[in-house]
Amino acid sequence: MKISELESLGFSCLQDEFEDVDFAGGYTSDLLSDVMANLKEGQVLITIQAHKNTIAVASLSGAAAVIFCHGRAAADDVVAAAAAEGIALFSTPDNQFEATVKLAKALGR
């Protein structure tokens, strides 16, 4: 599945300065140390933590995209940080469970 296909699942793209790569999984967590320990390179991070530290951790972990849940807004500096790192950024009104289930179903899991 390509990153751009996340929009077809109802996730709203917040910035389009990213490489439209294939990804095969995701990781859901709000604890950034947990994300650093468990997110695999090229995965999508699903979280409610809509701040610059999340982008820094996503970058260190090699995330392809970040999805902010519960309709969390991303401040301009967060969007700019994601663009600078080439990390796709999305938002959804869904909670983490709903977003994770959508992504898992789309990946055939």
MODELLER restraints for C-alpha pairs under 7 A, 6 or more apart:
rsr = mdl.restraints
at = mdl.atoms
rsr.add(forms.Gaussian(group=physical.xy_distance, feature=features.Distance(at['CA:1:A'], at['CA:22:A']), mean=5.20, stdev=0.5))
rsr.add(forms.Gaussian(group=physical.xy_distance, feature=features.Distance(at['CA:1:A'], at['CA:23:A']), mean=5.74, stdev=0.5))
rsr.add(forms.Gaussian(group=physical.xy_distance, feature=features.Distance(at['CA:1:A'], at['CA:24:A']), mean=6.67, stdev=0.5))
rsr.add(forms.Gaussian(group=physical.xy_distance, feature=features.Distance(at['CA:2:A'], at['CA:20:A']), mean=6.05, stdev=0.5))
rsr.add(forms.Gaussian(group=physical.xy_distance, feature=features.Distance(at['CA:2:A'], at['CA:21:A']), mean=5.44, stdev=0.5))
rsr.add(forms.Gaussian(group=physical.xy_distance, feature=features.Distance(at['CA:2:A'], at['CA:22:A']), mean=4.29, stdev=0.5))
rsr.add(forms.Gaussian(group=physical.xy_distance, feature=features.Distance(at['CA:2:A'], at['CA:23:A']), mean=6.19, stdev=0.5))
rsr.add(forms.Gaussian(group=physical.xy_distance, feature=features.Distance(at['CA:3:A'], at['CA:20:A']), mean=5.39, stdev=0.5))
rsr.add(forms.Gaussian(group=physical.xy_distance, feature=features.Distance(at['CA:3:A'], at['CA:21:A']), mean=5.93, stdev=0.5))
rsr.add(forms.Gaussian(group=physical.xy_distance, feature=features.Distance(at['CA:3:A'], at['CA:22:A']), mean=6.33, stdev=0.5))
rsr.add(forms.Gaussian(group=physical.xy_distance, feature=features.Distance(at['CA:3:A'], at['CA:23:A']), mean=6.88, stdev=0.5))
rsr.add(forms.Gaussian(group=physical.xy_distance, feature=features.Distance(at['CA:4:A'], at['CA:20:A']), mean=6.09, stdev=0.5))
rsr.add(forms.Gaussian(group=physical.xy_distance, feature=features.Distance(at['CA:7:A'], at['CA:13:A']), mean=6.66, stdev=0.5))
rsr.add(forms.Gaussian(group=physical.xy_distance, feature=features.Distance(at['CA:9:A'], at['CA:102:A']), mean=6.92, stdev=0.5))
rsr.add(forms.Gaussian(group=physical.xy_distance, feature=features.Distance(at['CA:11:A'], at['CA:90:A']), mean=5.87, stdev=0.5))
rsr.add(forms.Gaussian(group=physical.xy_distance, feature=features.Distance(at['CA:11:A'], at['CA:91:A']), mean=5.65, stdev=0.5))
rsr.add(forms.Gaussian(group=physical.xy_distance, feature=features.Distance(at['CA:11:A'], at['CA:92:A']), mean=5.09, stdev=0.5))
rsr.add(forms.Gaussian(group=physical.xy_distance, feature=features.Distance(at['CA:12:A'], at['CA:90:A']), mean=5.16, stdev=0.5))
rsr.add(forms.Gaussian(group=physical.xy_distance, feature=features.Distance(at['CA:12:A'], at['CA:91:A']), mean=5.15, stdev=0.5))
rsr.add(forms.Gaussian(group=physical.xy_distance, feature=features.Distance(at['CA:12:A'], at['CA:92:A']), mean=6.27, stdev=0.5))
rsr.add(forms.Gaussian(group=physical.xy_distance, feature=features.Distance(at['CA:13:A'], at['CA:89:A']), mean=5.95, stdev=0.5))
rsr.add(forms.Gaussian(group=physical.xy_distance, feature=features.Distance(at['CA:13:A'], at['CA:90:A']), mean=4.44, stdev=0.5))
rsr.add(forms.Gaussian(group=physical.xy_distance, feature=features.Distance(at['CA:13:A'], at['CA:91:A']), mean=6.68, stdev=0.5))
rsr.add(forms.Gaussian(group=physical.xy_distance, feature=features.Distance(at['CA:14:A'], at['CA:89:A']), mean=5.36, stdev=0.5))
rsr.add(forms.Gaussian(group=physical.xy_distance, feature=features.Distance(at['CA:14:A'], at['CA:90:A']), mean=5.30, stdev=0.5))
rsr.add(forms.Gaussian(group=physical.xy_distance, feature=features.Distance(at['CA:14:A'], at['CA:91:A']), mean=6.98, stdev=0.5))
rsr.add(forms.Gaussian(group=physical.xy_distance, feature=features.Distance(at['CA:15:A'], at['CA:79:A']), mean=6.62, stdev=0.5))
rsr.add(forms.Gaussian(group=physical.xy_distance, feature=features.Distance(at['CA:15:A'], at['CA:83:A']), mean=6.78, stdev=0.5))
rsr.add(forms.Gaussian(group=physical.xy_distance, feature=features.Distance(at['CA:15:A'], at['CA:88:A']), mean=6.63, stdev=0.5))
rsr.add(forms.Gaussian(group=physical.xy_distance, feature=features.Distance(at['CA:15:A'], at['CA:89:A']), mean=6.00, stdev=0.5))
rsr.add(forms.Gaussian(group=physical.xy_distance, feature=features.Distance(at['CA:16:A'], at['CA:88:A']), mean=6.68, stdev=0.5))
rsr.add(forms.Gaussian(group=physical.xy_distance, feature=features.Distance(at['CA:17:A'], at['CA:83:A']), mean=5.19, stdev=0.5))
rsr.add(forms.Gaussian(group=physical.xy_distance, feature=features.Distance(at['CA:17:A'], at['CA:86:A']), mean=5.95, stdev=0.5))
rsr.add(forms.Gaussian(group=physical.xy_distance, feature=features.Distance(at['CA:18:A'], at['CA:83:A']), mean=6.77, stdev=0.5))
rsr.add(forms.Gaussian(group=physical.xy_distance, feature=features.Distance(at['CA:18:A'], at['CA:86:A']), mean=4.46, stdev=0.5))
rsr.add(forms.Gaussian(group=physical.xy_distance, feature=features.Distance(at['CA:18:A'], at['CA:87:A']), mean=5.64, stdev=0.5))
rsr.add(forms.Gaussian(group=physical.xy_distance, feature=features.Distance(at['CA:18:A'], at['CA:88:A']), mean=5.43, stdev=0.5))
rsr.add(forms.Gaussian(group=physical.xy_distance, feature=features.Distance(at['CA:19:A'], at['CA:86:A']), mean=6.78, stdev=0.5))
rsr.add(forms.Gaussian(group=physical.xy_distance, feature=features.Distance(at['CA:23:A'], at['CA:42:A']), mean=5.84, stdev=0.5))
rsr.add(forms.Gaussian(group=physical.xy_distance, feature=features.Distance(at['CA:23:A'], at['CA:43:A']), mean=5.92, stdev=0.5))
rsr.add(forms.Gaussian(group=physical.xy_distance, feature=features.Distance(at['CA:24:A'], at['CA:43:A']), mean=6.65, stdev=0.5))
rsr.add(forms.Gaussian(group=physical.xy_distance, feature=features.Distance(at['CA:24:A'], at['CA:107:A']), mean=6.85, stdev=0.5))
rsr.add(forms.Gaussian(group=physical.xy_distance, feature=features.Distance(at['CA:25:A'], at['CA:43:A']), mean=5.11, stdev=0.5))
rsr.add(forms.Gaussian(group=physical.xy_distance, feature=features.Distance(at['CA:25:A'], at['CA:44:A']), mean=6.47, stdev=0.5))
rsr.add(forms.Gaussian(group=physical.xy_distance, feature=features.Distance(at['CA:26:A'], at['CA:43:A']), mean=4.69, stdev=0.5))
rsr.add(forms.Gaussian(group=physical.xy_distance, feature=features.Distance(at['CA:26:A'], at['CA:44:A']), mean=4.31, stdev=0.5))
rsr.add(forms.Gaussian(group=physical.xy_distance, feature=features.Distance(at['CA:26:A'], at['CA:45:A']), mean=5.74, stdev=0.5))
rsr.add(forms.Gaussian(group=physical.xy_distance, feature=features.Distance(at['CA:27:A'], at['CA:39:A']), mean=5.82, stdev=0.5))
rsr.add(forms.Gaussian(group=physical.xy_distance, feature=features.Distance(at['CA:27:A'], at['CA:43:A']), mean=6.89, stdev=0.5))
rsr.add(forms.Gaussian(group=physical.xy_distance, feature=features.Distance(at['CA:27:A'], at['CA:44:A']), mean=6.23, stdev=0.5))
rsr.add(forms.Gaussian(group=physical.xy_distance, feature=features.Distance(at['CA:27:A'], at['CA:45:A']), mean=5.08, stdev=0.5))
rsr.add(forms.Gaussian(group=physical.xy_distance, feature=features.Distance(at['CA:27:A'], at['CA:46:A']), mean=6.14, stdev=0.5))
rsr.add(forms.Gaussian(group=physical.xy_distance, feature=features.Distance(at['CA:28:A'], at['CA:45:A']), mean=5.88, stdev=0.5))
rsr.add(forms.Gaussian(group=physical.xy_distance, feature=features.Distance(at['CA:28:A'], at['CA:46:A']), mean=4.59, stdev=0.5))
rsr.add(forms.Gaussian(group=physical.xy_distance, feature=features.Distance(at['CA:28:A'], at['CA:47:A']), mean=6.02, stdev=0.5))
rsr.add(forms.Gaussian(group=physical.xy_distance, feature=features.Distance(at['CA:29:A'], at['CA:35:A']), mean=6.35, stdev=0.5))
rsr.add(forms.Gaussian(group=physical.xy_distance, feature=features.Distance(at['CA:29:A'], at['CA:46:A']), mean=6.50, stdev=0.5))
rsr.add(forms.Gaussian(group=physical.xy_distance, feature=features.Distance(at['CA:29:A'], at['CA:47:A']), mean=5.58, stdev=0.5))
rsr.add(forms.Gaussian(group=physical.xy_distance, feature=features.Distance(at['CA:30:A'], at['CA:47:A']), mean=5.26, stdev=0.5))
rsr.add(forms.Gaussian(group=physical.xy_distance, feature=features.Distance(at['CA:30:A'], at['CA:48:A']), mean=6.25, stdev=0.5))
rsr.add(forms.Gaussian(group=physical.xy_distance, feature=features.Distance(at['CA:30:A'], at['CA:49:A']), mean=6.06, stdev=0.5))
rsr.add(forms.Gaussian(group=physical.xy_distance, feature=features.Distance(at['CA:32:A'], at['CA:54:A']), mean=6.88, stdev=0.5))
rsr.add(forms.Gaussian(group=physical.xy_distance, feature=features.Distance(at['CA:32:A'], at['CA:57:A']), mean=6.78, stdev=0.5))
rsr.add(forms.Gaussian(group=physical.xy_distance, feature=features.Distance(at['CA:36:A'], at['CA:57:A']), mean=6.31, stdev=0.5))
rsr.add(forms.Gaussian(group=physical.xy_distance, feature=features.Distance(at['CA:36:A'], at['CA:61:A']), mean=5.84, stdev=0.5))
rsr.add(forms.Gaussian(group=physical.xy_distance, feature=features.Distance(at['CA:39:A'], at['CA:61:A']), mean=6.29, stdev=0.5))
rsr.add(forms.Gaussian(group=physical.xy_distance, feature=features.Distance(at['CA:40:A'], at['CA:61:A']), mean=6.71, stdev=0.5))
rsr.add(forms.Gaussian(group=physical.xy_distance, feature=features.Distance(at['CA:41:A'], at['CA:61:A']), mean=5.97, stdev=0.5))
rsr.add(forms.Gaussian(group=physical.xy_distance, feature=features.Distance(at['CA:41:A'], at['CA:62:A']), mean=4.37, stdev=0.5))
rsr.add(forms.Gaussian(group=physical.xy_distance, feature=features.Distance(at['CA:41:A'], at['CA:63:A']), mean=5.54, stdev=0.5))
rsr.add(forms.Gaussian(group=physical.xy_distance, feature=features.Distance(at['CA:42:A'], at['CA:62:A']), mean=5.78, stdev=0.5))
rsr.add(forms.Gaussian(group=physical.xy_distance, feature=features.Distance(at['CA:42:A'], at['CA:63:A']), mean=4.96, stdev=0.5))
rsr.add(forms.Gaussian(group=physical.xy_distance, feature=features.Distance(at['CA:42:A'], at['CA:64:A']), mean=4.76, stdev=0.5))
rsr.add(forms.Gaussian(group=physical.xy_distance, feature=features.Distance(at['CA:43:A'], at['CA:63:A']), mean=5.17, stdev=0.5))
rsr.add(forms.Gaussian(group=physical.xy_distance, feature=features.Distance(at['CA:43:A'], at['CA:64:A']), mean=5.61, stdev=0.5))
rsr.add(forms.Gaussian(group=physical.xy_distance, feature=features.Distance(at['CA:44:A'], at['CA:63:A']), mean=5.80, stdev=0.5))
rsr.add(forms.Gaussian(group=physical.xy_distance, feature=features.Distance(at['CA:44:A'], at['CA:64:A']), mean=5.68, stdev=0.5))
rsr.add(forms.Gaussian(group=physical.xy_distance, feature=features.Distance(at['CA:44:A'], at['CA:65:A']), mean=4.79, stdev=0.5))
rsr.add(forms.Gaussian(group=physical.xy_distance, feature=features.Distance(at['CA:44:A'], at['CA:66:A']), mean=5.66, stdev=0.5))
rsr.add(forms.Gaussian(group=physical.xy_distance, feature=features.Distance(at['CA:45:A'], at['CA:63:A']), mean=6.66, stdev=0.5))
rsr.add(forms.Gaussian(group=physical.xy_distance, feature=features.Distance(at['CA:45:A'], at['CA:65:A']), mean=6.26, stdev=0.5))
rsr.add(forms.Gaussian(group=physical.xy_distance, feature=features.Distance(at['CA:45:A'], at['CA:66:A']), mean=4.67, stdev=0.5))
rsr.add(forms.Gaussian(group=physical.xy_distance, feature=features.Distance(at['CA:45:A'], at['CA:67:A']), mean=6.12, stdev=0.5))
rsr.add(forms.Gaussian(group=physical.xy_distance, feature=features.Distance(at['CA:46:A'], at['CA:66:A']), mean=5.98, stdev=0.5))
rsr.add(forms.Gaussian(group=physical.xy_distance, feature=features.Distance(at['CA:46:A'], at['CA:67:A']), mean=4.84, stdev=0.5))
rsr.add(forms.Gaussian(group=physical.xy_distance, feature=features.Distance(at['CA:46:A'], at['CA:68:A']), mean=6.26, stdev=0.5))
rsr.add(forms.Gaussian(group=physical.xy_distance, feature=features.Distance(at['CA:46:A'], at['CA:96:A']), mean=6.54, stdev=0.5))
rsr.add(forms.Gaussian(group=physical.xy_distance, feature=features.Distance(at['CA:47:A'], at['CA:67:A']), mean=6.30, stdev=0.5))
rsr.add(forms.Gaussian(group=physical.xy_distance, feature=features.Distance(at['CA:47:A'], at['CA:68:A']), mean=5.29, stdev=0.5))
rsr.add(forms.Gaussian(group=physical.xy_distance, feature=features.Distance(at['CA:47:A'], at['CA:69:A']), mean=5.96, stdev=0.5))
rsr.add(forms.Gaussian(group=physical.xy_distance, feature=features.Distance(at['CA:47:A'], at['CA:96:A']), mean=6.51, stdev=0.5))
rsr.add(forms.Gaussian(group=physical.xy_distance, feature=features.Distance(at['CA:48:A'], at['CA:68:A']), mean=5.16, stdev=0.5))
rsr.add(forms.Gaussian(group=physical.xy_distance, feature=features.Distance(at['CA:48:A'], at['CA:69:A']), mean=5.10, stdev=0.5))
rsr.add(forms.Gaussian(group=physical.xy_distance, feature=features.Distance(at['CA:48:A'], at['CA:70:A']), mean=6.87, stdev=0.5))
rsr.add(forms.Gaussian(group=physical.xy_distance, feature=features.Distance(at['CA:48:A'], at['CA:72:A']), mean=6.72, stdev=0.5))
rsr.add(forms.Gaussian(group=physical.xy_distance, feature=features.Distance(at['CA:49:A'], at['CA:68:A']), mean=6.91, stdev=0.5))
rsr.add(forms.Gaussian(group=physical.xy_distance, feature=features.Distance(at['CA:50:A'], at['CA:68:A']), mean=6.19, stdev=0.5))
rsr.add(forms.Gaussian(group=physical.xy_distance, feature=features.Distance(at['CA:50:A'], at['CA:72:A']), mean=6.48, stdev=0.5))
rsr.add(forms.Gaussian(group=physical.xy_distance, feature=features.Distance(at['CA:50:A'], at['CA:73:A']), mean=6.97, stdev=0.5))
rsr.add(forms.Gaussian(group=physical.xy_distance, feature=features.Distance(at['CA:50:A'], at['CA:74:A']), mean=5.76, stdev=0.5))
rsr.add(forms.Gaussian(group=physical.xy_distance, feature=features.Distance(at['CA:51:A'], at['CA:74:A']), mean=6.97, stdev=0.5))
rsr.add(forms.Gaussian(group=physical.xy_distance, feature=features.Distance(at['CA:51:A'], at['CA:78:A']), mean=5.86, stdev=0.5))
rsr.add(forms.Gaussian(group=physical.xy_distance, feature=features.Distance(at['CA:52:A'], at['CA:78:A']), mean=5.03, stdev=0.5))
rsr.add(forms.Gaussian(group=physical.xy_distance, feature=features.Distance(at['CA:52:A'], at['CA:81:A']), mean=6.88, stdev=0.5))
rsr.add(forms.Gaussian(group=physical.xy_distance, feature=features.Distance(at['CA:55:A'], at['CA:81:A']), mean=6.71, stdev=0.5))
rsr.add(forms.Gaussian(group=physical.xy_distance, feature=features.Distance(at['CA:55:A'], at['CA:82:A']), mean=6.00, stdev=0.5))
rsr.add(forms.Gaussian(group=physical.xy_distance, feature=features.Distance(at['CA:59:A'], at['CA:85:A']), mean=6.56, stdev=0.5))
rsr.add(forms.Gaussian(group=physical.xy_distance, feature=features.Distance(at['CA:63:A'], at['CA:87:A']), mean=6.99, stdev=0.5))
rsr.add(forms.Gaussian(group=physical.xy_distance, feature=features.Distance(at['CA:64:A'], at['CA:87:A']), mean=5.57, stdev=0.5))
rsr.add(forms.Gaussian(group=physical.xy_distance, feature=features.Distance(at['CA:64:A'], at['CA:88:A']), mean=6.39, stdev=0.5))
rsr.add(forms.Gaussian(group=physical.xy_distance, feature=features.Distance(at['CA:65:A'], at['CA:87:A']), mean=5.18, stdev=0.5))
rsr.add(forms.Gaussian(group=physical.xy_distance, feature=features.Distance(at['CA:65:A'], at['CA:88:A']), mean=4.35, stdev=0.5))
rsr.add(forms.Gaussian(group=physical.xy_distance, feature=features.Distance(at['CA:65:A'], at['CA:89:A']), mean=5.67, stdev=0.5))
rsr.add(forms.Gaussian(group=physical.xy_distance, feature=features.Distance(at['CA:66:A'], at['CA:88:A']), mean=6.33, stdev=0.5))
rsr.add(forms.Gaussian(group=physical.xy_distance, feature=features.Distance(at['CA:66:A'], at['CA:89:A']), mean=5.06, stdev=0.5))
rsr.add(forms.Gaussian(group=physical.xy_distance, feature=features.Distance(at['CA:66:A'], at['CA:90:A']), mean=6.16, stdev=0.5))
rsr.add(forms.Gaussian(group=physical.xy_distance, feature=features.Distance(at['CA:67:A'], at['CA:89:A']), mean=6.07, stdev=0.5))
rsr.add(forms.Gaussian(group=physical.xy_distance, feature=features.Distance(at['CA:67:A'], at['CA:90:A']), mean=4.60, stdev=0.5))
rsr.add(forms.Gaussian(group=physical.xy_distance, feature=features.Distance(at['CA:67:A'], at['CA:91:A']), mean=5.34, stdev=0.5))
rsr.add(forms.Gaussian(group=physical.xy_distance, feature=features.Distance(at['CA:68:A'], at['CA:90:A']), mean=6.16, stdev=0.5))
rsr.add(forms.Gaussian(group=physical.xy_distance, feature=features.Distance(at['CA:68:A'], at['CA:91:A']), mean=4.63, stdev=0.5))
rsr.add(forms.Gaussian(group=physical.xy_distance, feature=features.Distance(at['CA:68:A'], at['CA:92:A']), mean=6.30, stdev=0.5))
rsr.add(forms.Gaussian(group=physical.xy_distance, feature=features.Distance(at['CA:69:A'], at['CA:91:A']), mean=5.96, stdev=0.5))
rsr.add(forms.Gaussian(group=physical.xy_distance, feature=features.Distance(at['CA:69:A'], at['CA:92:A']), mean=5.08, stdev=0.5))
rsr.add(forms.Gaussian(group=physical.xy_distance, feature=features.Distance(at['CA:69:A'], at['CA:93:A']), mean=5.88, stdev=0.5))
rsr.add(forms.Gaussian(group=physical.xy_distance, feature=features.Distance(at['CA:69:A'], at['CA:94:A']), mean=5.67, stdev=0.5))
rsr.add(forms.Gaussian(group=physical.xy_distance, feature=features.Distance(at['CA:69:A'], at['CA:95:A']), mean=5.38, stdev=0.5))
rsr.add(forms.Gaussian(group=physical.xy_distance, feature=features.Distance(at['CA:69:A'], at['CA:96:A']), mean=5.94, stdev=0.5))
rsr.add(forms.Gaussian(group=physical.xy_distance, feature=features.Distance(at['CA:70:A'], at['CA:92:A']), mean=6.23, stdev=0.5))
rsr.add(forms.Gaussian(group=physical.xy_distance, feature=features.Distance(at['CA:70:A'], at['CA:93:A']), mean=4.49, stdev=0.5))
rsr.add(forms.Gaussian(group=physical.xy_distance, feature=features.Distance(at['CA:70:A'], at['CA:94:A']), mean=5.38, stdev=0.5))
rsr.add(forms.Gaussian(group=physical.xy_distance, feature=features.Distance(at['CA:70:A'], at['CA:95:A']), mean=5.19, stdev=0.5))
rsr.add(forms.Gaussian(group=physical.xy_distance, feature=features.Distance(at['CA:71:A'], at['CA:91:A']), mean=5.99, stdev=0.5))
rsr.add(forms.Gaussian(group=physical.xy_distance, feature=features.Distance(at['CA:71:A'], at['CA:92:A']), mean=5.11, stdev=0.5))
rsr.add(forms.Gaussian(group=physical.xy_distance, feature=features.Distance(at['CA:71:A'], at['CA:93:A']), mean=4.15, stdev=0.5))
rsr.add(forms.Gaussian(group=physical.xy_distance, feature=features.Distance(at['CA:72:A'], at['CA:91:A']), mean=6.68, stdev=0.5))
rsr.add(forms.Gaussian(group=physical.xy_distance, feature=features.Distance(at['CA:82:A'], at['CA:88:A']), mean=6.73, stdev=0.5))
rsr.add(forms.Gaussian(group=physical.xy_distance, feature=features.Distance(at['CA:82:A'], at['CA:89:A']), mean=6.77, stdev=0.5))
